[in-house]
Amino acid sequence: MVTENPRPQQTSAKRGMRRRIRAVLILALAVTIWCGVKWYEQHGVVQAKLEQLAQLEQQLEATKQLNEQYQLEITRMEDPEYIEQLLRKELHMTKDGEKLFIKTD
Protein backbone atom coordinates (compact mmCIF):
# COMPACT_ATOMS: atom_id res chain seq x y z
CA MET A 1 0.00 0.00 0.00
CA VAL A 2 1.40 3.19 -1.19
CA THR A 3 -0.18 6.31 0.12
CA GLU A 4 0.46 9.64 -1.36
CA ASN A 5 0.74 12.62 0.78
CA PRO A 6 -1.59 15.32 -0.63
CA ARG A 7 0.12 17.99 1.41
CA PRO A 8 3.26 18.41 -0.75
CA GLN A 9 1.13 19.06 -3.83
CA GLN A 10 -0.80 21.78 -2.07
CA THR A 11 2.40 23.33 -0.80
CA SER A 12 3.97 23.42 -4.27
CA ALA A 13 0.71 24.82 -5.68
CA LYS A 14 0.74 27.51 -3.01
CA ARG A 15 4.37 28.26 -3.79
CA GLY A 16 3.56 28.67 -7.46
CA MET A 17 0.61 30.90 -6.63
CA ARG A 18 2.80 33.01 -4.32
CA ARG A 19 5.45 33.37 -7.02
CA ARG A 20 2.87 34.50 -9.56
CA ILE A 21 1.34 36.97 -7.10
CA ARG A 22 4.80 38.27 -6.21
CA ALA A 23 5.70 38.65 -9.90
CA VAL A 24 2.46 40.52 -10.61
CA LEU A 25 2.99 42.80 -7.61
CA ILE A 26 6.58 43.54 -8.63
CA LEU A 27 5.42 44.28 -12.17
CA ALA A 28 2.63 46.54 -10.86
CA LEU A 29 5.13 48.34 -8.60
CA ALA A 30 7.55 48.84 -11.49
CA VAL A 31 4.79 50.24 -13.70
CA THR A 32 3.61 52.53 -10.90
CA ILE A 33 7.14 53.84 -10.32
CA TRP A 34 7.64 54.39 -14.06
CA CYS A 35 4.34 56.28 -14.29
CA GLY A 36 5.30 58.41 -11.29
CA VAL A 37 8.66 59.32 -12.81
CA LYS A 38 7.05 60.24 -16.14
CA TRP A 39 4.38 62.32 -14.38
CA TYR A 40 7.05 64.19 -12.42
CA GLU A 41 9.04 64.91 -15.60
CA GLN A 42 5.97 66.12 -17.45
CA HIS A 43 4.90 68.22 -14.48
CA GLY A 44 8.23 70.07 -14.68
CA VAL A 45 7.80 70.63 -18.42
CA VAL A 46 4.26 71.92 -17.92
CA GLN A 47 5.41 74.34 -15.22
CA ALA A 48 8.16 75.67 -17.50
CA LYS A 49 5.64 76.13 -20.32
CA LEU A 50 3.24 77.96 -18.00
CA GLU A 51 6.01 80.36 -16.97
CA GLN A 52 6.90 80.90 -20.63
CA LEU A 53 3.23 81.53 -21.40
CA ALA A 54 3.01 84.15 -18.65
CA GLN A 55 6.10 85.94 -20.02
CA LEU A 56 4.72 85.87 -23.56
CA GLU A 57 1.39 87.27 -22.37
CA GLN A 58 3.25 90.13 -20.69
CA GLN A 59 5.14 90.81 -23.89
CA LEU A 60 1.89 90.70 -25.85
CA GLU A 61 0.30 93.23 -23.49
CA ALA A 62 3.32 95.54 -23.78
CA THR A 63 3.22 95.24 -27.57
CA LYS A 64 -0.49 96.03 -27.62
CA GLN A 65 0.11 99.17 -25.56
CA LEU A 66 2.93 100.21 -27.86
CA ASN A 67 0.68 99.60 -30.85
CA GLU A 68 -2.01 101.81 -29.30
CA GLN A 69 0.57 104.56 -28.78
CA TYR A 70 1.64 104.31 -32.40
CA GLN A 71 -1.97 104.42 -33.58
CA LEU A 72 -2.50 107.57 -31.49
CA GLU A 73 0.65 109.09 -32.96
CA ILE A 74 -0.57 108.31 -36.48
CA THR A 75 -3.90 109.95 -35.71
CA ARG A 76 -2.18 113.00 -34.27
CA MET A 77 0.09 113.30 -37.31
CA GLU A 78 -2.96 114.14 -39.39
CA ASP A 79 -3.50 117.31 -37.33
CA PRO A 80 -1.63 120.33 -38.80
CA GLU A 81 -1.30 122.03 -35.40
CA TYR A 82 0.46 118.98 -33.95
CA ILE A 83 2.84 118.85 -36.92
CA GLU A 84 3.63 122.52 -36.35
CA GLN A 85 4.37 121.85 -32.68
CA LEU A 86 6.70 119.00 -33.58
CA LEU A 87 8.57 121.13 -36.12
CA ARG A 88 9.03 123.92 -33.58
CA LYS A 89 10.05 121.61 -30.75
CA GLU A 90 12.28 119.04 -32.43
CA LEU A 91 13.64 120.86 -35.48
CA HIS A 92 13.68 124.37 -33.94
CA MET A 93 11.80 125.86 -36.88
CA THR A 94 10.10 129.26 -36.65
CA LYS A 95 7.42 131.16 -38.48
CA ASP A 96 8.30 134.12 -40.64
CA GLY A 97 9.17 137.10 -38.46
CA GLU A 98 9.79 135.06 -35.29
CA LYS A 99 13.17 134.86 -33.60
CA LEU A 100 14.49 131.69 -32.06
CA PHE A 101 16.31 131.83 -28.75
CA ILE A 102 18.28 128.78 -27.68
CA LYS A 103 19.51 128.46 -24.12
CA THR A 104 23.15 127.51 -23.69
CA ASP A 105 24.41 126.58 -20.28
C-alpha positions in Angstrom: 0.0 0.0 0.0 1.4 3.2 -1.2 -0.2 6.3 0.1 0.5 9.6 -1.4 0.7 12.6 0.8 -1.6 15.3 -0.6 0.1 18.0 1.4 3.3 18.4 -0.8 1.1 19.1 -3.8 -0.8 21.8 -2.1 2.4 23.3 -0.8 4.0 23.4 -4.3 0.7 24.8 -5.7 0.7 27.5 -3.0 4.4 28.3 -3.8 3.6 28.7 -7.5 0.6 30.9 -6.6 2.8 33.0 -4.3 5.4 33.4 -7.0 2.9 34.5 -9.6 1.3 37.0 -7.1 4.8 38.3 -6.2 5.7 38.7 -9.9 2.5 40.5 -10.6 3.0 42.8 -7.6 6.6 43.5 -8.6 5.4 44.3 -12.2 2.6 46.5 -10.9 5.1 48.3 -8.6 7.5 48.8 -11.5 4.8 50.2 -13.7 3.6 52.5 -10.9 7.1 53.8 -10.3 7.6 54.4 -14.1 4.3 56.3 -14.3 5.3 58.4 -11.3 8.7 59.3 -12.8 7.1 60.2 -16.1 4.4 62.3 -14.4 7.0 64.2 -12.4 9.0 64.9 -15.6 6.0 66.1 -17.4 4.9 68.2 -14.5 8.2 70.1 -14.7 7.8 70.6 -18.4 4.3 71.9 -17.9 5.4 74.3 -15.2 8.2 75.7 -17.5 5.6 76.1 -20.3 3.2 78.0 -18.0 6.0 80.4 -17.0 6.9 80.9 -20.6 3.2 81.5 -21.4 3.0 84.2 -18.7 6.1 85.9 -20.0 4.7 85.9 -23.6 1.4 87.3 -22.4 3.2 90.1 -20.7 5.1 90.8 -23.9 1.9 90.7 -25.8 0.3 93.2 -23.5 3.3 95.5 -23.8 3.2 95.2 -27.6 -0.5 96.0 -27.6 0.1 99.2 -25.6 2.9 100.2 -27.9 0.7 99.6 -30.9 -2.0 101.8 -29.3 0.6 104.6 -28.8 1.6 104.3 -32.4 -2.0 104.4 -33.6 -2.5 107.6 -31.5 0.7 109.1 -33.0 -0.6 108.3 -36.5 -3.9 109.9 -35.7 -2.2 113.0 -34.3 0.1 113.3 -37.3 -3.0 114.1 -39.4 -3.5 117.3 -37.3 -1.6 120.3 -38.8 -1.3 122.0 -35.4 0.5 119.0 -34.0 2.8 118.8 -36.9 3.6 122.5 -36.4 4.4 121.9 -32.7 6.7 119.0 -33.6 8.6 121.1 -36.1 9.0 123.9 -33.6 10.1 121.6 -30.8 12.3 119.0 -32.4 13.6 120.9 -35.5 13.7 124.4 -33.9 11.8 125.9 -36.9 10.1 129.3 -36.7 7.4 131.2 -38.5 8.3 134.1 -40.6 9.2 137.1 -38.5 9.8 135.1 -35.3 13.2 134.9 -33.6 14.5 131.7 -32.1 16.3 131.8 -28.8 18.3 128.8 -27.7 19.5 128.5 -24.1 23.1 127.5 -23.7 24.4 126.6 -20.3 
